[in-house]
Amino acid sequence: MSINNDPDVQALFDVILKLKTKQDCMALFDDLCTINEVLAMSQRIKAARMLKEGKTYGQITEITDISSATLSRISKCLKYGEGYKKFI
């Protein structure tokens, strides 16, 4: 089963779509996620931006301290996915 068809995931997306301000986002993610989960997501965004800027894997892992496996996934999503292409 794809997570996109999961009703709980759909409910999560519905809640996220209701956010209108950065303060709304901060309040929801503060309640929904741990600090480390939010930091991990922010590091992935930073890594995606750095990849788009042409930084090397070595430079990115040194700056962000994310694993090479995570960076590989980010790179794949940046090339073939829809989310990073649209929003980064």
Secondary structure per residue as TSV (DSSP state, phi and psi in degrees):
chain	resnum	aa	ss	phi	psi
A	1	M	-	360.0	131.4
A	2	S	-	-73.5	142.3
A	3	I	G	-64.0	-23.0
A	4	N	G	-67.1	-19.6
A	5	N	G	-97.6	-2.6
A	6	D	-	-76.2	125.0
A	7	P	H	-61.3	-32.1
A	8	D	H	-69.3	-38.0
A	9	V	H	-66.8	-41.4
A	10	Q	H	-60.4	-40.7
A	11	A	H	-63.3	-40.1
A	12	L	H	-59.8	-48.4
A	13	F	H	-61.9	-38.3
A	14	D	H	-60.9	-41.4
A	15	V	H	-65.0	-44.7
A	16	I	H	-61.7	-37.5
A	17	L	H	-66.3	-17.0
A	18	K	T	-81.3	-12.7
A	19	L	-	-68.9	133.9
A	20	K	-	-118.0	-24.0
A	21	T	S	-131.4	165.0
A	22	K	H	-62.4	-35.0
A	23	Q	H	-63.9	-39.9
A	24	D	H	-58.8	-45.7
A	25	C	H	-61.6	-46.6
A	26	M	H	-61.2	-41.9
A	27	A	H	-65.5	-45.0
A	28	L	H	-66.2	-49.7
A	29	F	H	-67.8	-29.1
A	30	D	H	-64.5	-38.2
A	31	D	H	-79.7	-35.7
A	32	L	H	-83.8	-35.0
A	33	C	S	-122.1	159.4
A	34	T	-	-77.8	164.3
A	35	I	H	-58.0	-42.6
A	36	N	H	-64.9	-34.7
A	37	E	H	-66.4	-42.6
A	38	V	H	-66.2	-43.1
A	39	L	H	-62.0	-39.6
A	40	A	H	-63.3	-42.6
A	41	M	H	-64.9	-40.7
A	42	S	H	-66.1	-35.4
A	43	Q	H	-66.3	-35.1
A	44	R	H	-66.4	-39.9
A	45	I	H	-63.7	-45.0
A	46	K	H	-59.6	-44.6
A	47	A	H	-63.7	-40.9
A	48	A	H	-62.3	-42.8
A	49	R	H	-62.6	-41.9
A	50	M	H	-65.3	-39.0
A	51	L	H	-61.4	-42.9
A	52	K	H	-63.3	-29.8
A	53	E	T	-78.8	-7.8
A	54	G	T	93.5	11.9
A	55	K	-	-67.3	151.9
A	56	T	-	-83.0	163.1
A	57	Y	H	-56.1	-43.0
A	58	G	H	-61.2	-44.6
A	59	Q	H	-62.5	-42.8
A	60	I	H	-68.9	-45.4
A	61	T	H	-66.7	-32.4
A	62	E	H	-67.6	-41.5
A	63	I	H	-76.6	-42.5
A	64	T	H	-94.9	-21.4
A	65	D	-	64.3	24.0
A	66	I	-	-87.8	158.9
A	67	S	-	-73.1	157.3
A	68	S	H	-65.2	-30.9
A	69	A	H	-65.3	-43.1
A	70	T	H	-65.7	-42.2
A	71	L	H	-64.1	-37.3
A	72	S	H	-62.2	-42.0
A	73	R	H	-64.0	-42.5
A	74	I	H	-60.6	-44.7
A	75	S	H	-61.0	-44.1
A	76	K	H	-62.3	-44.3
A	77	C	H	-66.2	-36.2
A	78	L	H	-64.0	-36.9
A	79	K	H	-79.5	-41.7
A	80	Y	H	-116.5	-13.5
A	81	G	-	-85.3	-178.3
A	82	E	S	-110.1	-31.6
A	83	G	H	-66.2	-55.7
A	84	Y	H	-61.4	-42.2
A	85	K	H	-59.0	-38.1
A	86	K	H	-80.8	-33.6
A	87	F	H	-113.0	-11.8
A	88	I	-	-104.2	360.0
